[in-house]
Amino acid sequence: MPRYLKKGAATATKAADDAKVRDIVTGILADVAARGDEAVRELATKFDGYNAVTYRITPQEIEDCVKACPKQVVDDIKFAQTQIRRFAEAQKAALKDIEIETLPGVILGHKNIPVNNVGCYIPGGRYPMVASAHMSVLTARVAGCKRVIACTPPTKGKPHPATIAAMHMAGADEIYLLGGVQAVAAMALGTETIKPVDMLVGPGNAYVAEAKRQLYGRVGIDLFAGPTETLVIADDTADGEMCAVDLLGQAEHGPTSPAILLTTSERVARDTMAEVERQLKTLQTGDIAGQAWRDYGEVILCDTIDEMVAEADRIASEHVEVLTANPRYFLEKLSNYGGLFLGKETNVAYGDKVIGTNHTLPTNGAARYTGGLWVGKFMKTCTYQEVTPEATAMVGEYCSRLCAIENFWGHKEQADLRVRRYGNAKAAE
């Protein structure tokens, strides 16, 4: 039976915090819906300290941002985008339109149609999330979306050059220097100067996540996202240093980011906890990572490999890293995870930044029922049907009787009309 060597301490306050966030977001969305650009400007000034006549980045400003990036930065962005594009294109190739004849004269099919208008949120603040531009804008472009716009907050009152460069290089049609709920609201609801989108994607803080949740239905979203989560699965072949590095590497995302070690080795568990304390003393983001580890970090000791599989599926973490002798055993057995990182040679940072898989992944247990953002999220699989006169007369008789069972008389008449028209025509022949 699993036992905790360390358990998170702060989960009791989550409900109260969620309620506070929910109320604030509701007010902001209502304000933007009512006052449009005027509300967006006031909110941008209040929250970002940035007031502008227009928040759209001009072509000249984009060019200046690209030029401000060192060549190595531009080359690295190109490398990352090449990997992400390559994998997204392979995923898209796996999405096939189909058309089959299920009965003589009955043609059914589906088409994969890109969403027309997509809005991408690229977080900023303490961490300018350059990689999120690749993951959202570029993936939407590969899907074939007609219009892809993007928002990111200012950094110290100015555009972050690498973020703007990445958005531009990924193929954004419009780039806005807007952050937070006001950015998400402007994209989803539209304003006098921003045409509304059909779908919102991209990570963000608790307020951005709540805004997407409240806007869902009015627009589509990629998924409901909370704080970044990581789960490291380790056996006796792992070592405390690597486990600690990989846990803290995700805990630095924010003070509420869960970081969990699941292991069959008490030695690895104890070594990892000691390593975490040692590394926190020198880690530049140790203030944030240390708080996350203190309040949301967990160490769970299991008796067997299969018990670790069961616990991992229960936790359903966003990121699951497998540091064991046989990592592919977990690929075969696990069913609940956002992204899986197999073996000591890979890690979550690769997936977050460069290797090609998407880093927008399900959190808060959502991995039980959904995967992360991928090219297919930007596609609508839409069905169609076409029927010959002979087939409609035959199918219509079945449909008529089935409609009568449900007392849907209008539905029944749709079927009966086809039977009368096309059944009689067949008989006349």
C-alpha positions as CSV (number, residue, x, y, z in Angstrom):
1,M,0.0,0.0,0.0
2,P,1.4,3.4,-0.9
3,R,2.6,5.6,2.0
4,Y,3.6,9.2,2.0
5,L,7.1,10.3,3.1
6,K,6.1,13.8,2.3
7,K,2.6,15.3,1.7
8,G,1.5,18.7,0.4
9,A,0.2,21.1,3.0
10,A,-1.7,23.8,1.2
11,T,-4.6,22.1,-0.7
12,A,-7.2,23.2,2.0
13,T,-7.1,26.8,0.8
14,K,-7.7,26.0,-2.9
15,A,-11.5,26.3,-2.8
16,A,-11.5,29.7,-1.3
17,D,-8.8,30.9,-3.7
18,D,-10.8,29.5,-6.7
19,A,-13.9,31.4,-5.6
20,K,-12.0,34.7,-5.4
21,V,-10.5,34.2,-8.8
22,R,-13.9,33.3,-10.3
23,D,-15.6,36.5,-9.0
24,I,-12.8,38.8,-10.3
25,V,-12.8,37.2,-13.7
26,T,-16.6,37.4,-14.0
27,G,-16.4,41.2,-13.4
28,I,-13.7,41.7,-15.9
29,L,-15.4,39.7,-18.7
30,A,-18.6,41.7,-18.1
31,D,-16.7,45.0,-18.3
32,V,-15.0,44.1,-21.6
33,A,-18.2,42.9,-23.1
34,A,-19.9,46.2,-22.2
35,R,-17.2,48.7,-22.9
36,G,-14.8,47.1,-25.4
37,D,-11.6,48.9,-26.1
38,E,-12.2,51.4,-23.3
39,A,-12.3,48.7,-20.7
40,V,-9.3,46.8,-22.2
41,R,-7.3,50.0,-22.0
42,E,-8.2,50.7,-18.4
43,L,-7.4,47.1,-17.4
44,A,-4.1,47.0,-19.3
45,T,-3.1,50.2,-17.5
46,K,-4.2,48.8,-14.1
47,F,-2.7,45.4,-14.4
48,D,0.2,45.8,-16.8
49,G,1.1,49.4,-16.3
50,Y,0.8,49.9,-20.1
51,N,-1.4,52.4,-21.8
52,A,-1.3,52.7,-25.6
53,V,-3.4,54.2,-28.4
54,T,-3.4,50.7,-30.0
55,Y,-2.2,47.4,-28.6
56,R,-1.5,45.8,-31.9
57,I,2.2,45.5,-32.7
58,T,3.1,47.2,-36.0
59,P,5.1,45.5,-38.7
60,Q,8.0,47.9,-37.9
61,E,7.9,47.0,-34.2
62,I,7.9,43.3,-35.1
63,E,10.9,43.8,-37.3
64,D,12.7,45.8,-34.6
65,C,12.0,42.9,-32.1
66,V,13.5,40.3,-34.5
67,K,16.6,42.5,-35.1
68,A,17.0,43.0,-31.3
69,C,17.4,39.2,-30.9
70,P,20.9,37.8,-31.1
71,K,21.5,35.5,-34.0
72,Q,21.8,32.5,-31.7
73,V,18.3,33.2,-30.2
74,V,16.8,33.4,-33.7
75,D,18.6,30.2,-34.8
76,D,17.4,28.4,-31.6
77,I,13.8,29.6,-32.2
78,K,14.0,28.3,-35.8
79,F,15.3,24.9,-34.5
80,A,12.5,24.5,-32.0
81,Q,9.9,25.5,-34.5
82,T,11.2,23.1,-37.1
83,Q,10.8,20.2,-34.6
84,I,7.3,21.3,-33.6
85,R,6.2,21.8,-37.2
86,R,7.6,18.4,-38.2
87,F,5.7,16.6,-35.5
88,A,2.5,18.6,-36.0
89,E,2.6,17.8,-39.7
90,A,3.0,14.1,-39.0
91,Q,0.0,14.3,-36.7
92,K,-2.1,16.1,-39.3
93,A,-1.2,13.5,-41.9
94,A,-2.7,10.9,-39.5
95,L,-6.1,12.8,-39.7
96,K,-7.8,11.3,-42.7
97,D,-11.1,12.4,-44.4
98,I,-13.2,9.3,-45.0
99,E,-16.1,8.4,-47.2
100,I,-17.7,4.9,-47.2
101,E,-20.8,3.3,-48.7
102,T,-22.4,1.7,-45.6
103,L,-25.4,0.3,-47.6
104,P,-26.0,0.3,-51.4
105,G,-26.7,3.9,-52.2
106,V,-25.9,5.3,-48.7
107,I,-22.7,7.4,-48.7
108,L,-21.4,8.6,-45.3
109,G,-18.2,10.5,-44.6
110,H,-16.4,13.0,-42.5
111,K,-14.1,15.9,-43.3
112,N,-11.4,17.5,-41.0
113,I,-12.0,21.2,-41.3
114,P,-9.7,23.7,-39.6
115,V,-11.2,26.3,-37.2
116,N,-11.3,29.6,-39.0
117,N,-10.2,32.1,-36.3
118,V,-7.9,31.2,-33.4
119,G,-6.6,33.4,-30.5
120,C,-3.4,32.3,-28.8
121,Y,-2.4,33.6,-25.4
122,I,1.3,33.7,-24.7
123,P,2.1,34.2,-21.0
124,G,4.7,36.7,-19.9
125,G,5.5,38.3,-16.5
126,R,8.3,36.6,-14.6
127,Y,8.8,34.1,-17.3
128,P,8.5,35.2,-21.0
129,M,7.0,32.0,-22.4
130,V,8.6,32.1,-25.8
131,A,7.9,28.4,-26.4
132,S,4.2,28.9,-26.1
133,A,4.3,30.8,-29.4
134,H,5.6,27.7,-31.1
135,M,3.1,25.4,-29.4
136,S,0.0,27.5,-30.2
137,V,0.5,29.8,-33.2
138,L,2.6,27.3,-35.2
139,T,0.4,24.4,-34.5
140,A,-2.7,26.3,-35.6
141,R,-0.9,27.3,-38.7
142,V,0.0,23.7,-39.5
143,A,-3.7,22.8,-39.0
144,G,-4.6,25.3,-41.7
145,C,-6.5,27.9,-39.6
146,K,-7.2,31.0,-41.7
147,R,-6.6,33.7,-39.0
148,V,-4.3,33.2,-36.1
149,I,-3.9,36.1,-33.6
150,A,-1.8,36.2,-30.5
151,C,-1.6,38.3,-27.3
152,T,1.3,38.6,-24.8
153,P,1.8,41.0,-21.9
154,P,4.5,43.7,-22.0
155,T,7.7,43.1,-20.1
156,K,8.6,46.3,-18.2
157,G,6.3,48.3,-20.4
158,K,7.8,47.0,-23.7
159,P,7.4,44.0,-26.0
160,H,9.7,41.1,-25.2
161,P,11.8,40.8,-28.4
162,A,12.2,37.0,-28.4
163,T,8.5,36.4,-27.7
164,I,7.4,38.7,-30.5
165,A,10.0,37.2,-32.8
166,A,8.7,33.7,-32.1
167,M,5.1,34.7,-32.6
168,H,6.0,36.3,-35.9
169,M,8.2,33.4,-37.1
170,A,5.4,31.0,-36.1
171,G,3.0,32.8,-38.4
172,A,0.8,35.1,-36.3
173,D,-1.5,37.4,-38.4
174,E,-2.0,39.9,-35.6
175,I,0.1,40.4,-32.5
176,Y,-1.2,42.4,-29.5
177,L,0.7,43.6,-26.5
178,L,-2.0,42.6,-24.0
179,G,-1.9,40.3,-21.0
180,G,-4.2,38.6,-18.5
181,V,-8.0,38.4,-18.6
182,Q,-8.4,41.5,-20.7
183,A,-6.4,39.9,-23.5
184,V,-8.4,36.7,-23.4
185,A,-11.7,38.7,-23.2
186,A,-10.8,40.9,-26.1
187,M,-9.9,38.0,-28.3
188,A,-13.0,36.0,-27.4
189,L,-15.6,38.8,-27.2
190,G,-14.1,41.2,-29.7
191,T,-13.8,45.0,-29.4
192,E,-14.0,47.9,-31.7
193,T,-10.4,47.1,-32.9
194,I,-10.1,43.3,-32.4
195,K,-12.2,40.9,-34.4
196,P,-13.4,38.0,-32.2
197,V,-12.0,34.5,-32.6
198,D,-13.7,31.1,-32.6
199,M,-11.2,29.4,-30.3
200,L,-8.9,30.3,-27.5
201,V,-5.7,28.4,-26.7
202,G,-2.6,28.7,-24.6
203,P,-1.5,28.5,-21.0
204,G,-1.8,31.2,-18.4
205,N,-2.2,32.0,-14.7
206,A,-5.2,31.1,-12.6
207,Y,-7.1,34.2,-13.9
208,V,-6.4,33.4,-17.5
209,A,-7.5,29.8,-16.9
210,E,-10.7,30.9,-15.2
211,A,-11.4,33.3,-18.0
212,K,-11.1,30.5,-20.6
213,R,-13.4,28.4,-18.5
214,Q,-16.1,31.1,-18.3
215,L,-15.8,31.8,-22.0
216,Y,-16.1,28.2,-23.0
217,G,-19.2,27.7,-25.1
218,R,-19.1,31.2,-26.5
219,V,-15.7,30.1,-28.0
220,G,-13.9,26.8,-28.1
221,I,-10.8,26.3,-25.9
222,D,-7.9,23.9,-26.0
223,L,-8.5,22.6,-22.4
224,F,-9.0,23.6,-18.8
225,A,-5.5,24.3,-17.5
226,G,-4.3,24.8,-13.9
227,P,-0.9,25.1,-12.4
228,T,1.9,23.0,-14.0
229,E,2.2,19.5,-12.5
230,T,5.0,16.9,-12.6
231,L,5.2,13.3,-11.5
232,V,8.6,11.5,-11.4
233,I,8.4,7.7,-11.3
234,A,11.6,6.1,-10.1
235,D,12.9,2.7,-9.1
236,D,16.2,1.8,-7.5
237,T,18.1,2.5,-10.7
238,A,17.4,6.2,-10.3
239,D,19.4,8.7,-8.3
240,G,18.4,11.6,-6.0
241,E,20.1,14.3,-7.9
242,M,18.3,13.7,-11.2
243,C,14.9,13.2,-9.4
244,A,15.4,16.5,-7.5
245,V,16.5,18.4,-10.6
246,D,13.5,17.2,-12.6
247,L,11.0,18.0,-9.8
248,L,12.3,21.5,-9.1
249,G,12.6,22.1,-12.8
250,Q,8.8,22.1,-12.9
251,A,8.1,23.4,-9.4
252,E,9.7,26.7,-10.5
253,H,6.6,27.4,-12.7
254,G,4.7,28.8,-9.7
255,P,4.1,28.5,-6.0
256,T,1.1,26.1,-6.5
257,S,2.8,23.7,-8.9
258,P,2.6,20.1,-7.6
259,A,5.8,18.1,-7.9
260,I,5.5,14.4,-6.9
261,L,8.0,11.6,-6.6
262,L,6.6,8.1,-6.9
263,T,9.1,5.4,-6.1
264,T,9.7,1.8,-4.9
265,S,13.0,2.8,-3.4
266,E,13.2,4.4,0.0
267,R,16.8,5.2,-0.6
268,V,15.9,7.2,-3.8
269,A,13.1,8.9,-1.8
270,R,15.4,10.0,1.0
271,D,18.2,11.0,-1.3
272,T,15.8,13.1,-3.4
273,M,14.4,15.0,-0.5
274,A,17.9,15.8,0.7
275,E,18.9,16.8,-2.8
276,V,15.9,19.1,-3.1
277,E,17.0,21.0,0.0
278,R,20.6,21.2,-1.2
279,Q,19.6,22.4,-4.7
280,L,17.2,25.0,-3.4
281,K,20.0,26.9,-1.8
282,T,21.6,27.7,-5.2
283,L,18.7,27.5,-7.7
284,Q,18.0,31.0,-9.1
285,T,14.2,30.4,-8.9
286,G,14.5,28.7,-5.5
287,D,12.1,31.1,-4.0
288,I,9.2,29.9,-6.1
289,A,10.3,26.3,-6.5
290,G,10.9,26.1,-2.7
291,Q,7.4,27.3,-1.9
292,A,5.8,24.9,-4.4
293,W,7.8,22.0,-2.9
294,R,6.9,22.9,0.6
295,D,3.2,23.3,0.0
296,Y,2.5,21.0,-2.9
297,G,5.5,18.6,-3.1
298,E,4.9,14.9,-2.3
299,V,7.0,11.8,-2.0
300,I,5.1,8.5,-2.2
301,L,6.7,5.1,-1.5
302,C,5.2,2.1,-3.3
303,D,5.8,-1.6,-2.8
304,T,5.8,-2.7,-6.4
305,I,6.0,-1.4,-10.0
306,D,2.4,-2.2,-10.6
307,E,1.4,-0.2,-7.5
308,M,3.3,2.7,-9.0
309,V,1.3,2.3,-12.2
310,A,-2.0,2.4,-10.3
311,E,-0.9,5.5,-8.3
312,A,0.3,7.3,-11.4
313,D,-3.1,6.7,-13.1
314,R,-4.9,7.9,-9.9
315,I,-2.8,11.1,-9.9
316,A,-3.2,11.6,-13.7
317,S,-0.4,14.2,-13.8
318,E,0.2,16.7,-16.6
319,H,3.8,15.5,-17.0
320,V,5.0,12.0,-16.1
321,E,8.7,11.3,-16.2
322,V,9.8,7.7,-15.9
323,L,13.3,7.0,-14.5
324,T,13.2,3.3,-14.2
325,A,15.1,0.2,-15.6
326,N,12.3,-0.5,-18.1
327,P,10.5,2.8,-19.0
328,R,8.4,1.4,-21.8
329,Y,6.6,-0.8,-19.3
330,F,4.9,2.4,-18.2
331,L,4.1,3.3,-21.8
332,E,2.3,0.0,-22.1
333,K,0.5,0.2,-18.8
334,L,-0.3,3.8,-18.0
335,S,-3.5,5.4,-19.3
336,N,-3.8,8.7,-17.5
337,Y,-1.1,11.4,-18.3
338,G,-0.7,14.5,-20.3
339,G,2.8,13.9,-21.6
340,L,5.1,10.9,-21.0
341,F,8.8,11.2,-20.8
342,L,10.5,7.8,-21.0
343,G,14.0,7.2,-19.6
344,K,16.8,9.2,-18.0
345,E,17.9,10.7,-21.3
346,T,14.8,12.8,-21.8
347,N,13.0,15.3,-19.4
348,V,10.0,17.6,-19.2
349,A,12.1,20.6,-20.2
350,Y,12.6,19.1,-23.7
351,G,8.9,18.8,-24.1
352,D,8.3,22.3,-22.8
353,K,10.8,24.0,-25.1
354,V,12.2,22.2,-28.1
355,I,11.7,18.5,-28.9
356,G,8.5,18.8,-30.9
357,T,5.6,17.5,-28.8
358,N,3.2,20.2,-27.5
359,H,3.6,21.6,-24.0
360,T,0.0,22.7,-23.4
361,L,-1.3,19.6,-21.5
362,P,-4.2,18.7,-19.2
363,T,-3.9,19.4,-15.4
364,N,-6.1,18.9,-12.4
365,G,-6.8,15.3,-13.3
366,A,-8.1,16.1,-16.8
367,A,-5.7,13.6,-18.2
368,R,-8.3,11.0,-17.2
369,Y,-10.4,12.1,-20.2
370,T,-8.3,14.3,-22.6
371,G,-4.9,14.7,-24.1
372,G,-3.1,18.0,-24.7
373,L,-3.1,20.6,-27.4
374,W,-2.2,19.2,-30.8
375,V,-2.9,19.9,-34.4
376,G,-6.2,17.9,-34.2
377,K,-7.6,20.3,-31.6
378,F,-7.7,23.0,-34.3
379,M,-9.7,20.7,-36.6
380,K,-13.4,20.0,-36.6
381,T,-14.3,16.5,-37.7
382,C,-17.6,17.2,-39.5
383,T,-19.8,14.4,-40.9
384,Y,-21.9,14.4,-44.1
385,Q,-24.3,12.0,-45.9
386,E,-25.6,11.5,-49.4
387,V,-28.3,9.0,-50.3
388,T,-29.7,7.6,-53.7
389,P,-33.5,7.6,-54.4
390,E,-33.6,3.8,-54.0
391,A,-31.7,3.9,-50.7
392,T,-33.8,6.7,-49.2
393,A,-37.0,4.8,-49.8
394,M,-35.6,1.8,-47.9
395,V,-33.9,3.7,-45.0
396,G,-37.0,6.0,-44.7
397,E,-39.2,3.1,-43.7
398,Y,-36.9,2.2,-40.8
399,C,-36.6,5.8,-39.8
400,S,-40.3,6.3,-39.8
401,R,-41.0,3.5,-37.4
402,L,-38.1,4.5,-35.1
403,C,-39.5,8.1,-35.0
404,A,-42.9,6.8,-34.1
405,I,-41.5,4.9,-31.1
406,E,-40.2,8.3,-29.8
407,N,-43.4,10.3,-30.7
408,F,-41.3,12.5,-33.0
409,W,-44.1,13.0,-35.6
410,G,-42.3,15.8,-37.5
411,H,-39.2,13.6,-37.8
412,K,-41.4,10.8,-39.0
413,E,-42.9,13.0,-41.7
414,Q,-39.5,13.8,-43.0
415,A,-38.9,10.1,-43.5
416,D,-42.4,9.4,-44.8
417,L,-42.1,12.1,-47.5
418,R,-39.1,10.4,-48.9
419,V,-40.8,7.0,-48.8
420,R,-43.8,8.4,-50.7
421,R,-41.8,10.2,-53.3
422,Y,-39.0,7.9,-54.0
423,G,-40.7,4.6,-53.1
424,N,-43.5,5.3,-55.5
425,A,-41.0,6.4,-58.2
426,K,-39.2,3.0,-57.8
427,A,-42.5,1.1,-58.0
428,A,-43.5,3.1,-61.1
429,E,-40.4,1.9,-62.9
